[in-house]
Amino acid sequence: METSAYRVDIDSFHGPMDLLLHLVKKNEVDILDIPIAQIAEQFKVHLEVLAVLDMNGAGDFLVLATRLMEIKSAMLLPRPVEVEEEKADPRNELIKQLVEYKKYKEAAALLEEKAEEANQKLPRLPGGTDGFSASRLEKPIQQVELWDLVSAFGRLMRETLATQPQDIVMDVTPMEVYVEEISSRLRLHKVLPFRDLFQPPYQKMRLIGLFLALLELIKKQSILADQRSGFGEIQVRWVQHAAIF
């Protein structure tokens, strides 16, 4: 499998501001008082995973990562006494942009929720089925965001040492093979921990192929990923009667 032939669509991640907002929520910190050093380090870790995935538009994430490091450095410098504290805070412009993005995302989520409510009022097909759409299933305990999956994949790569130098192995495995590998395991077990979907050999390109296949299955609503708490283990579930593609 060549990553250049199958890259993560940047639209699926909504860009670097979405990652920044995710980290603020995940750490349960005040959006108006972001601990830049902590968030910048976590942003960097996610960026390293995205670089491994060879994602389109990763340059935008690098730009924001650089900006975070610049703000971090600026906050270590002594502030002039005569400058008002509000104007002296190097985080201000970034926080303003993040607050605006948060408002935009919440408005979009509200519109999506209303559309879903309207869709649920439509008459069902005879027999009590409506095509087994994933949106009609019982809501998971807490559906994970894509950034949670990226973080989990990063831990997997580090734990299996897949990011360490390895013998170059040409992987010409079609994406469909990885999709079927994950699909068959979930059809058999119904529910599996995220980690169990990645079996040996732990070769870098193979793990990337499996992860991209996982994202594709989620996008197609063939599987669902959820967790019991913000830092709990991610569970991946097969959607009954999901279409095979």
FIGU-83842 format. One record per residue: residue in one letter; x, y, z of N, C-alpha, C in turn. Coordinates in steps of 0.02 Angstrom, whole numbers, padded with zeros to 5 digits. Each point is the difference from the previous one (the first is absolute). Layout:
N
kolmar,n.c1,n.c2,n.c3,ca.c1,ca.c2,ca.c3,c.c1,c.c2,c.c3
A,X,Y,Z,X,Y,Z,X,Y,Z
...
//
This chain:
245
kolmar,n.c1,n.c2,n.c3,ca.c1,ca.c2,ca.c3,c.c1,c.c2,c.c3
M,00042,-00060,00000,-00042,00060,00000,00043,00062,00000
E,-00013,00047,-00045,00036,00063,-00002,-00042,00053,00034
T,00029,00034,00050,-00039,00051,00035,-00017,00057,-00046
S,00040,00012,-00051,-00015,00055,-00046,-00064,-00014,-00040
A,-00018,-00064,-00004,-00060,-00020,-00037,-00062,00000,00044
Y,00011,00003,00065,-00057,-00001,00046,00019,00040,00062
R,-00016,00063,00000,00017,00043,00056,-00063,00020,00038
V,00010,00020,00061,-00057,00022,00041,-00026,00066,-00027
D,-00063,00003,-00013,-00031,00061,-00026,00001,00053,00054
I,00027,00058,-00015,00006,00054,00049,-00069,00022,00025
D,-00052,-00006,-00043,-00067,00021,00021,-00027,-00044,00056
S,00024,-00061,00006,-00022,-00045,00053,00024,00025,00068
F,00054,00039,00001,00029,00023,00062,-00018,00072,00015
H,-00027,00037,-00049,-00022,00069,00009,00058,00047,00016
G,00060,-00020,-00008,00056,00045,00006,00030,00008,00069
P,00054,00039,00005,00037,00006,00063,-00039,00032,00057
M,-00045,00047,-00015,-00039,00031,00053,-00045,-00051,00035
D,-00024,-00049,-00038,-00042,-00051,00029,00040,-00043,00049
L,00062,-00014,-00018,00044,-00038,00045,00014,00040,00063
L,00013,00065,-00008,00014,00042,00058,-00060,00002,00047
L,-00060,00008,-00028,-00061,00001,00041,-00010,-00068,00035
H,00014,-00054,-00036,-00006,-00067,00030,00046,-00007,00060
L,00061,00024,-00005,00048,-00006,00055,-00021,00042,00060
V,-00029,00059,-00013,-00025,00042,00055,-00056,-00036,00037
K,-00046,-00031,-00038,-00055,-00037,00031,00025,-00062,00037
K,00046,-00036,-00031,00026,-00062,00028,00034,00012,00067
N,00036,00055,00004,00036,00016,00062,-00043,00039,00050
E,-00062,00016,-00021,-00047,00035,00043,00030,00065,00028
V,00029,00039,-00045,00030,00064,00020,-00043,00057,-00026
D,00008,00058,00030,-00037,00060,-00019,00024,00024,-00069
I,-00046,00006,-00047,00020,00022,-00067,00029,00070,00001
L,-00017,00040,00051,00026,00068,00005,00066,00003,00038
D,00023,-00056,00025,00063,-00002,00037,00037,-00065,-00016
I,00016,-00009,-00064,00030,-00063,-00024,00071,-00008,00026
P,00015,-00058,00032,00070,-00014,00020,00040,-00018,-00063
I,00031,00050,-00030,00031,-00008,-00065,00053,-00055,-00002
A,00043,-00003,00051,00054,-00050,00001,-00028,-00071,-00005
Q,-00052,-00014,00040,-00031,-00066,00001,-00034,-00016,-00066
I,-00039,00047,-00026,-00038,-00011,-00061,00047,-00005,-00061
A,00052,00042,00000,00048,-00001,-00056,00035,-00067,-00005
E,00017,-00030,00057,00034,-00065,-00001,-00047,-00054,-00026
Q,-00063,00001,00021,-00048,-00050,-00024,-00015,00009,-00074
F,-00003,00063,-00022,-00011,00014,-00071,00058,-00028,-00041
K,00060,00008,00025,00059,-00026,-00035,-00003,-00076,-00007
V,-00023,-00034,00052,-00005,-00073,-00002,-00050,-00022,-00054
H,-00056,00035,-00004,-00049,-00016,-00052,00028,00015,-00070
L,00038,00054,-00005,00029,00018,-00065,00047,-00054,-00024
E,00037,-00030,00046,00047,-00054,-00019,-00038,-00059,-00029
V,-00058,-00015,00028,-00041,-00056,-00027,-00026,00018,-00069
L,-00023,00062,-00008,-00026,00021,-00065,00054,-00002,-00053
A,00061,00016,00019,00056,-00002,-00047,00013,-00072,-00023
V,-00007,-00047,00047,00008,-00071,-00017,-00053,-00023,-00049
L,-00060,00027,00008,-00055,-00018,-00045,00006,00033,-00068
D,00046,00048,-00006,00011,00034,-00064,-00063,00036,-00022
M,-00031,00036,00045,-00065,00030,-00011,00005,00062,-00044
N,-00047,00008,-00046,-00005,00061,-00040,-00013,00060,00046
G,00034,00054,-00011,-00011,00060,00038,00032,00001,00068
A,00046,-00046,00014,00033,-00001,00065,00039,00064,00012
G,00016,00037,-00053,00037,00062,00007,-00038,00050,00043
D,-00067,00000,-00004,-00040,00046,00041,00008,-00015,00074
F,00006,-00064,00016,00010,-00020,00070,00070,00021,00024
L,00049,-00005,-00045,00068,00020,00017,00003,00075,00013
V,-00038,00039,-00038,-00002,00073,00010,-00026,00016,00070
L,-00055,-00032,00020,-00029,00013,00066,00046,-00026,00055
A,00032,-00057,-00011,00047,-00026,00049,00057,00049,00012
T,00025,00030,-00054,00053,00050,00005,-00025,00061,00038
R,-00061,00020,-00015,-00029,00058,00035,-00007,-00013,00074
L,-00020,-00060,00019,-00006,-00018,00071,00067,00004,00035
M,00052,-00023,-00034,00067,00002,00030,00025,00072,00006
E,-00018,00042,-00048,00019,00071,00004,-00035,00034,00059
I,-00064,-00016,00010,-00037,00028,00056,00029,-00025,00066
K,00017,-00064,00002,00031,-00029,00059,00065,00036,00018
S,00041,00014,-00050,00063,00036,00012,-00013,00071,00022
A,-00050,00033,-00031,-00016,00069,00017,-00023,00007,00072
M,-00035,-00051,00024,-00026,00002,00069,00055,-00008,00052
L,00057,-00024,-00022,00056,-00008,00047,00039,00065,00007
L,-00011,00047,-00046,00036,00064,00002,-00033,00047,00050
P,00040,00043,00033,-00029,00049,00047,-00044,00050,-00037
R,-00057,00016,00028,-00045,00047,-00032,00014,00071,00025
P,-00002,00049,-00046,00011,00070,00020,-00053,00022,00051
V,00021,00034,00051,-00045,00021,00053,-00053,00048,-00026
E,00020,00044,-00048,-00046,00051,-00023,-00054,-00027,-00048
V,00008,-00062,-00023,-00049,-00029,-00045,-00056,-00034,00039
E,-00062,00014,-00018,-00056,-00031,00034,00004,-00076,-00006
E,-00020,-00034,00053,00005,-00074,00002,-00038,-00032,-00057
E,-00060,00026,-00015,-00041,-00029,-00053,00035,00004,-00068
K,00032,00057,-00013,00034,00010,-00064,00065,-00038,-00002
A,00029,-00013,00059,00066,-00032,00002,-00004,-00076,-00009
D,-00059,-00029,00010,-00007,-00073,-00004,00006,-00022,-00072
P,00052,-00037,-00017,00010,-00022,-00070,-00051,-00051,-00024
R,-00043,-00025,00045,-00050,-00050,-00019,-00064,00032,-00028
N,-00008,00065,00010,-00064,00032,-00012,-00028,-00012,-00070
E,00040,00011,-00051,-00025,-00006,-00069,-00021,-00072,-00015
L,00040,-00047,00023,-00017,-00071,-00012,-00064,-00019,00037
I,-00007,00023,00061,-00060,-00015,00039,-00062,00028,-00034
K,00007,00061,-00026,-00056,00032,-00035,-00021,-00042,-00060
Q,00048,-00024,-00038,-00015,-00042,-00059,-00032,-00066,00021
L,00025,-00028,00055,-00026,-00065,00023,-00072,00007,00025
V,-00015,00054,00035,-00068,00012,00024,-00048,00006,-00059
E,00021,00036,-00052,-00041,00008,-00059,-00011,-00067,-00035
Y,00052,-00040,-00003,-00006,-00067,-00031,-00048,-00043,00041
K,00004,00004,00066,-00044,-00039,00044,-00073,00018,-00012
K,-00014,00065,-00008,-00068,00022,-00014,-00025,-00028,-00067
Y,00044,00002,-00049,-00017,-00026,-00066,-00015,-00075,00003
K,00042,-00037,00035,-00009,-00072,00004,-00064,-00018,00038
E,-00015,00036,00054,-00060,-00013,00038,-00063,00014,-00041
A,00003,00054,-00040,-00057,00016,-00043,-00011,-00054,-00053
A,00055,-00025,-00028,-00004,-00053,-00050,-00028,-00064,00031
A,00021,-00015,00062,-00024,-00060,00035,-00075,00006,00015
L,-00023,00060,00016,-00071,00011,00014,-00042,-00012,-00062
L,00024,00026,-00057,-00035,-00011,-00063,-00003,-00074,-00017
E,00055,-00035,00011,00002,-00072,-00014,-00049,-00038,00045
E,-00004,00022,00064,-00045,-00033,00047,-00073,00009,-00021
K,-00017,00061,-00022,-00068,00014,-00022,-00017,-00040,-00063
A,00049,-00007,-00044,-00011,-00040,-00061,-00012,-00073,00018
E,00037,-00025,00050,-00009,-00069,00022,-00068,-00010,00031
E,-00023,00049,00040,-00066,-00004,00031,-00055,-00002,-00053
A,00009,00041,-00052,-00049,00001,-00055,00001,-00067,-00037
N,00058,-00029,-00008,00007,-00063,-00035,-00034,-00057,00038
Q,00003,00003,00066,-00030,-00052,00042,-00076,00002,-00001
K,-00028,00056,-00022,-00073,00006,-00004,-00028,-00029,-00064
L,00046,-00018,-00047,-00023,-00030,-00063,-00029,-00069,00013
P,-00051,-00021,-00038,-00029,-00067,00010,00050,-00054,-00016
R,00000,-00054,00039,00046,-00055,-00009,-00026,-00049,-00053
L,00044,-00040,-00025,-00018,-00050,-00049,-00041,-00056,00034
P,-00040,-00037,-00037,-00038,-00055,00030,00047,-00049,00035
G,-00025,-00027,00056,00041,-00048,00037,00042,00033,00054
G,-00007,00066,00008,00036,00033,00054,00073,00014,-00015
T,00020,-00006,-00063,00070,00013,-00017,00004,00061,-00044
D,00053,00037,00005,00009,00058,-00043,00067,-00005,-00036
G,00022,-00060,-00014,00062,-00008,-00037,00060,-00011,00046
F,-00012,-00003,00066,00054,-00014,00048,00055,00052,-00003
S,-00019,00062,-00011,00051,00053,00000,00031,00005,00068
A,00065,00015,00003,00035,00004,00064,-00028,00056,00043
S,-00028,00053,-00032,-00028,00055,00038,-00063,-00020,00037
R,-00031,-00057,-00020,-00061,-00023,00032,00014,-00047,00058
L,00061,-00021,00007,00015,-00046,00054,00000,00037,00067
E,-00004,-00038,00053,00003,00029,00066,00066,00038,00008
K,-00003,00060,00026,00060,00041,00006,00051,-00034,00045
P,00064,00001,-00020,00052,-00031,00042,00009,00040,00064
I,00036,-00030,00048,00011,00033,00064,00031,00068,-00010
Q,00051,00003,-00040,00031,00064,-00018,00039,-00011,-00065
Q,-00027,00025,-00054,00033,-00011,-00064,00064,00041,-00002
V,00053,-00032,-00022,00065,00033,00001,00008,00045,-00061
E,00043,00050,00008,00017,00043,-00056,00059,-00031,-00037
L,00009,00022,-00061,00056,-00026,-00039,00067,00014,00034
W,00003,00056,00036,00063,00015,00034,00016,-00051,00055
D,-00052,-00028,00030,00012,-00053,00050,00031,-00061,-00034
L,-00024,-00015,-00061,00027,-00056,-00037,00073,00013,-00021
V,00014,00061,-00021,00068,00018,-00019,00047,-00007,00060
S,-00024,00022,00059,00040,-00006,00061,00013,-00073,00017
A,-00053,-00042,-00005,00007,-00071,00015,00048,-00034,-00049
F,-00004,00021,-00063,00045,-00029,-00050,00073,00020,00013
G,00009,00062,00023,00068,00022,00017,00030,-00042,00056
R,-00041,-00015,00051,00024,-00042,00056,00017,-00069,-00025
L,-00042,-00027,-00045,00012,-00066,-00028,00067,-00001,-00038
M,00012,00051,-00039,00063,00003,-00039,00060,00002,00047
R,-00006,00038,00054,00057,00004,00047,00010,-00065,00038
E,-00055,-00031,00021,00004,-00062,00040,00028,-00058,-00041
T,-00015,-00002,-00065,00024,-00054,-00043,00066,00018,-00033
L,00026,00059,00017,00064,00024,-00028,-00003,00005,-00077
A,-00061,00010,-00026,-00008,00004,-00072,00030,00064,-00028
T,00012,00050,00043,00030,00062,-00023,00075,-00004,-00002
Q,00029,-00054,00027,00072,-00008,-00001,00023,-00022,-00069
P,00064,00013,-00017,00026,-00021,-00066,-00011,-00075,-00011
Q,-00025,-00017,-00058,-00013,-00070,-00018,00028,-00014,-00069
D,00008,-00064,-00014,00019,-00019,-00068,-00055,00022,-00048
I,00021,00029,-00055,-00049,00024,-00049,-00037,-00059,-00031
V,-00066,-00001,00010,-00042,-00053,-00028,-00052,00032,-00045
M,00001,-00016,-00064,-00049,00027,-00046,-00068,-00031,00013
D,-00048,00042,00016,-00068,-00024,00014,-00045,00018,-00058
V,-00020,-00050,-00037,-00044,00011,-00058,-00071,-00026,00014
T,-00014,-00009,00065,-00066,-00026,00019,-00054,00051,-00016
P,-00051,-00019,-00038,-00055,00046,-00015,-00038,00018,00064
M,-00028,00060,00001,-00037,00022,00058,-00059,-00046,00016
E,-00029,-00029,-00052,-00057,-00045,00010,00017,-00060,00043
V,00062,-00022,-00003,00022,-00057,00041,-00001,00018,00074
Y,00024,00061,00016,00000,00022,00070,-00072,00011,00024
V,-00042,00026,-00043,-00071,00010,00017,-00032,-00067,00017
E,00013,-00050,-00040,-00029,-00066,00011,00028,-00032,00063
E,00064,00012,00015,00030,-00029,00060,-00034,00026,00063
I,-00012,00065,00003,-00034,00029,00057,-00073,-00021,00001
S,-00032,00001,-00057,-00071,-00018,-00004,-00012,-00071,00023
S,00041,-00047,-00023,-00010,-00070,00018,00010,-00012,00074
R,00047,00035,00031,00011,-00008,00072,-00059,00027,00039
L,-00027,00056,-00022,-00057,00030,00036,-00065,-00038,-00013
R,-00007,-00028,-00059,-00060,-00041,-00012,00001,-00061,00045
L,00059,-00026,00014,00007,-00059,00042,-00010,00017,00074
H,00033,00053,00023,00000,00016,00072,-00052,00053,00020
K,-00027,00036,-00049,-00050,00052,00011,00030,00063,00032
V,00037,-00008,00055,00031,00057,00033,00072,-00019,00019
L,00047,00045,-00014,00070,-00011,00017,00032,00065,00024
P,00047,-00005,00047,00039,00059,00018,00039,00024,-00061
F,00010,00065,-00006,00037,00029,-00056,00066,-00036,-00010
R,00036,-00012,00054,00067,-00031,-00004,-00002,-00069,-00032
D,-00054,-00038,00011,-00004,-00069,-00025,-00011,-00004,-00075
L,-00015,00056,-00031,-00010,-00001,-00073,00066,00000,-00038
F,00054,00012,00037,00066,00003,-00032,00041,-00060,00024
Q,00004,-00050,-00043,00036,-00061,00016,00069,-00001,-00034
P,00047,-00040,00027,00067,-00005,-00031,-00007,-00025,-00072
P,00050,00014,-00042,00063,00035,00015,-00011,00076,00006
Y,00036,00031,00047,-00007,00071,00013,00046,00041,-00045
Q,-00011,-00005,-00064,00038,00039,-00048,-00035,00067,-00011
K,00040,00052,-00006,-00027,00068,-00004,-00054,00007,-00053
M,00014,-00021,-00061,-00047,00010,-00055,-00063,-00043,00010
R,00008,-00058,00030,-00058,-00042,00013,-00046,00033,00051
L,00028,00027,00054,-00040,00033,00051,-00035,00061,-00029
I,00035,00038,-00042,-00031,00058,-00032,-00059,-00023,-00044
G,00011,-00054,-00038,-00054,-00025,-00043,-00061,-00021,00040
L,00010,-00033,00056,-00056,-00021,00042,-00036,00060,00030
F,00038,00051,00021,-00031,00059,00030,-00041,00038,-00051
L,00027,00009,-00060,-00037,00034,-00053,-00063,-00039,-00018
A,00005,-00066,00001,-00059,-00042,-00013,-00052,00009,00054
L,00022,00006,00062,-00045,00012,00056,-00037,00066,-00009
L,00036,00053,-00019,-00032,00065,-00012,-00050,-00004,-00057
E,00016,-00038,-00051,-00045,-00007,-00057,-00064,-00036,00021
L,00005,-00051,00041,-00058,-00037,00023,-00044,00044,00045
I,00031,00042,00040,-00039,00046,00042,-00035,00051,-00043
K,00035,00025,-00050,-00029,00049,-00046,-00061,-00029,-00036
K,00004,-00064,-00018,-00055,-00033,-00035,-00054,-00024,00049
Q,00010,00012,00064,-00047,-00021,00053,-00009,-00075,00003
S,00052,-00036,-00019,00000,-00073,00006,00018,-00021,00071
I,00037,00044,00036,00019,-00013,00069,-00008,00063,00040
L,-00003,-00008,00066,-00003,00057,00047,00056,-00007,00050
A,00025,00056,00024,00051,00001,00052,-00025,00042,00058
D,00005,-00027,00061,-00023,00036,00059,00043,-00017,00060
Q,-00010,00035,00055,00037,-00013,00062,-00043,00023,00059
R,00014,-00029,00058,-00041,00013,00060,00018,00066,00033
S,00061,00025,-00011,00021,00063,00029,00049,00033,-00048
G,00015,00064,00014,00044,00037,-00044,00068,-00032,-00010
F,00024,-00037,00050,00065,-00032,-00004,-00005,-00076,00003
G,-00061,-00026,-00010,-00010,-00072,00002,00023,-00034,-00063
E,00000,-00067,00001,00022,-00038,-00057,-00052,00005,-00056
I,00022,00011,-00060,-00045,00006,-00058,-00023,-00069,-00021
Q,-00066,-00007,-00008,-00029,-00063,-00024,-00027,00012,-00071
V,00012,-00049,-00043,-00024,00005,-00069,-00053,-00053,-00011
R,-00058,00020,-00027,-00057,-00044,-00006,-00022,-00008,-00073
W,-00018,-00061,-00018,-00026,-00014,-00066,-00073,00020,-00002
V,-00020,00035,-00053,-00070,00021,-00008,-00038,-00057,-00035
Q,-00052,-00024,00033,-00038,-00056,-00027,-00028,00017,-00069
H,00008,-00047,-00046,-00024,00007,-00069,00035,00056,-00037
A,00062,00018,00023,00037,00052,-00035,00017,-00024,-00070
A,00000,00047,-00046,00015,-00018,-00070,00074,-00014,-00008
I,00017,-00049,-00040,00070,-00016,-00015,00018,00036,-00065
F,00054,00035,00000,00019,00039,-00059,00070,-00017,-00021
//
